[in-house]
């Protein structure tokens, strides 16, 4: 039968069809909600895992080594090739031999494309050859009468019928004539050449052990650039008697000259003024019993690579000493080949190179990353000429017998290694190893500086100063709000603080960078007065409050005492800012930022102090809300029991409430820390974004998140820069994930612990 409720309505019987349908519908909704929540949670976990593996997928190619694959093998005519070069498409090769024969041929088959005729003298013998920087393509022959011929390889690219056509040709940057390098007609037994649009420099070593430096200045006609005149400048350098020079190299900027003798000494000249060459240094480059077997500049012309007879390759470059003089330093070496190095081929646009040793092994290296990417056998012995393509994705090797091998190289990201990412690196022209992040927009034509250490440091620095501001204020405020504040006042304060979290961080960053930073810079003494005086005056106000007559104190309802501090805080802020100019004039000669600079403490307008204040403001709601909930959620019977046993409210707070709520407080701090670590817009807009490692509160920094936001739009897709930014994102993802996971685990344990009370 139906039952009658207390208000007169009739309820269906428990076993009636209506009741069964209601129970079935309720069970369906319960199951749907349960499985819906479960699927939502699983979906979140799946999305996080998917993000992690996608980041890992993009990052993993950074750490793969180089690979080579033989594309073709064929036989050329036997000749003594002294120079090989490939074009950027790896389809046209150039060979130059000591007989004066120059040949362009198909790199994959050896089929001759064209054999240019050089204006050589039939009665003069070629005694030396030199190639300039690979990027310029300049070449030179030296003759037994002291003359030299300068020519250059070029490729003319056209697109007839929408198909690429490459026409190789030989040009003459300073004319087709021969130049008298040695005016006395002495044989040139060694030669080095470099050329650009304005100047070409030839340096020849005569058989009289004299270096002749010839500078050719090209002056183009104003009306026709194909019409030009050549102005010659020359000088001679007499070498010490008995010094036997084995290698000679000039840098691409035609400012530095390096010589190597048979005793292993490396001599460094400054030839920036051709008529007045200057000996900078002569240093023993190899130990006794070891010979220099190869010498080549690294791309850019700053570093010189020294190949040795023991298979080691050293990198040297000049640095300024304490007296502002240049001295050579051996900054790094590679010891992965054991036979004498016979050839070095630098990459055109990266700080890598290919080395060939006497046993026929080829090594691929990158200097900045201090990374050996590959060492494999290329030929039966080292009697081969090698040419590296401009994109460093192919090598052509031709042996003395004419056996040619075209090899494809897969070496996309040699710049990255554990050393270059996390350790100090000695970059070219820097006076010591350093942590540096310095990327280039969508280009790899520079020495990579991809150290993540300054970005990690900046992230930690931002989080540290933000937490230094946020943790005391948020936790102390939460303790007072949850434990001492009146319920009515709590209903006003708690929602107000929590709504602060809804403020867009881009607005906070905008205000920090354009409004707060100038105010802080102009009122530094006042800002520090607020930071120092506020806690002092708060404690003093509380002490004076206890000394007031009981009638006065009782006139304020319990839990509303904190309202008394509002005018105190406002008063301290106003007074501190008003006296700031006086304090600055009295203590810091009217300019505190300048005074800090004179004291050796750097000062930037957008600095860590500004970030700490604003990001602390952004993190406070997170920490406050969770901490306040944890303290307020402490079971009342614990508090009442402690008070009943004679403990004071303060003793109950410190020995019962805080200990019980400590897991929740820890959870709040960890979540706040994760929030600070992952913050982007505030650190992007309120700092100078300078990736430096300095804990100075008056200087800026660059955080991982801000760096990704700034540089990702400029990064070339799939480039090293692009993938390193994804690596930074992976590091940031893992850091925030760990912080949030630990915090959530602690929070869940807190809920489980008190659910049974």
C-alpha positions, 0 to 999 in steps of 0.5 A: 500500500502507498504510504502517507508523508508528514505533509500529506502527500502519498509516496509510492510503495517501495516495490511499486513500479514507480519506485522501481523506475526511480531507483533504476534511474538513480542507479543509472545516473550514479553509474554514469557519473562514476564512469564519466568522472573516471573517464575524465580522469583517465583522459587527463592522464592520457593527455599528459602522457601524450604531451610527454611522449610528443615532447620526447619524440621531438627532442630525441633526434638531438642526441642521435649521432651521425650516420653515413651511407655510400651513395655511389662508387666509380673510377676517375682517371689517375691524377694527383688531386689536391682539392675537391669540392661539392656544390650544395646539392651534392650533384656537381663536384670540382677537382683540381690537380697539380698539373693545372687541370680543373674539372667539373664532373657529376658527383654521382657518376664521375661524368665530365661536365666541363673542363675549363682552360686556365691561363697557365704558362706552358714553360712554368711549373706549378709548385704550390696550390692553395684554396681559400675559405670554402665559402668563398671558393677562391683557389690559387696556383703558385709557380716556380718563377714566383708568380701566382694565378687566382681563380674561383669556382662558381655555380650559375643556377637557372630554371629552364622549363621549371627544372634546376640547371647548374652551370659550373664556371671558373671566374677570376676575381682580380683578373686573368693575369698572373701576379708577381708574388715574389718580385725576385722570381723565386720559386713558391713552395707554399701558398695561402690565399683569401679573397672577398669583394674588396681585397684579395691577399696572397702569401707565398713562401719562397725557397729562400725561406721568405714570406711574401705578402701581397694585397690586391685591392679591387676598386670597381668603376662607378658606372660598371662593376665589371670594370675595375683596377687593382692596387698592389700592396706588398711586404716580406717577412724573413723567417729565422734561418733553419726554420722549415715551414710545413703548413701555412694558413690565413684566415678568411678576413685576411687579418691573421696568419699561422705558420707551422714548422717541422718542430711543431711550433705554431707562429701567429702573425697579425697581418691586418696592416699588410705593410706592417705584419706583426708577430704576436706569438710563437708557441709549441703546439705539440709535444716532442715526438709528435708532428703537425700533419694538418692545419685548417681554419674552422668556419668563421676564421677564429679557431685554427684546427691542428691535426697531429701525428698521434691522431689528436686534433686540437682547437686553438684560438686567440684570447686577450690577456690582462695586458690586452694582448692576444695569446693563443690557447688550446681550448679543446682537443679530440682524441678518437683517431689513432693514426696521423691526421692527413686532411681536415675539412671544416663545415661551411656554416657550423662549428664542425669538421671532418677529419681523415687519418692515414689509415683511411678512417673518417671522423665527424666532430663538432667543436662547441659541443665537444662531440665526436659524432662518428668515426668510420673507415672511408678508404683503405688508406689516407691517400685520398682527397676529400670534399665536404658539401656546403650543407655538410650532408655529403662527402666525396672522396677520391683516392690516388688511384682514382677510386671515387666514393660519394657518401651521404651524411645524416648529421642534423644536430651536432651542436647538442650534447650533454656538455653544451646543454648543462656544462660550461663551454669555452666559446670562441673569443670568450676569455673563459668557459661560460654558461651562455644561451644565445640563439639566432633567428631561424639560422644555424650560421653561428657558433651555437650557444644553447646552454640551458643552465642559465634558463634553469637558473632564471626559473629557480631565481624567479620561483625563489623570490616569488615564494620568498614574498608569497609563502610568509604572507599567504601562510600567515594570512591563511592561519589568521583567517582560518583560526582567529578571524571572525566568520563574517570577516572571513566571508569577506576576506577569503573570496576577495583573496581567491578572486585575485587568482582570476587576474590575467597574468598578462595584465600583472606583467604589463603593470609590473614592467611599465608601471611598477618597475619605474616606481621601484627604480625611482623609490628604492629606499622607500621600497626597502623601508616598506619591506623592513618597517612593515613587519616591525610596525605590525609587531609594535602595533600588536604590542601596543594593542595589548597595552590599551585599556580593556574597554577599548579592546573590548569595543572591537568584536573578536576576530576583527582586530586585523582591521586595525592594521589596515591604516597602519599598512597604508600609513607605512606605505605612504610615509616610506614613499614620501621619505624615499627621496630624502633617504636616497639623498642622505644615504646614496648621494641621490641616486641609489641605482648608480650607487649600487653600480659603483659598489659592483652590484649591477642594477636593471630597471626590470629586475628580480625584485619587481618579479618577486613582488608581482609574481608573489602577488600572483601566487599568494591566492593559490597558497592562501586558499589551500592552506586556509582550507587545510587549517579550517578543515582541522576537526573541531574536537581536536581544537576543543580538546586541546583548549579543554586540557588547558592549552592556550589558543596559541599553543593549540595552534602551534602544537595541534592545528598546524601539525595536523594541517601540515600536509595541506600546508606543504601541498599548498607550498608545492602547488604554489611553487609549481605555479611560480616555476611555470609562470610565463607572462610576468617573467616575460614582461617584468624582466630584461630577459637576459639569460645570466647566472647571477642571484643579484636581486637587482638584475634580471634573468630569463626563465624557461617558460619566457624563453620558449614564448619569445623564441618559438615563433622565430625557430625554424621548424625541426632545426636544432634551435626548435628542438632545444626549445622543445627540450626546455619545454620537456624540462619545464613540463617534468618539473611542474609535473613532479611538483604538482604530483607530490603536492596532490599525493600529499593532499590526497593523503590528508583527505584520507587521513581526516575522512575517518575522524 
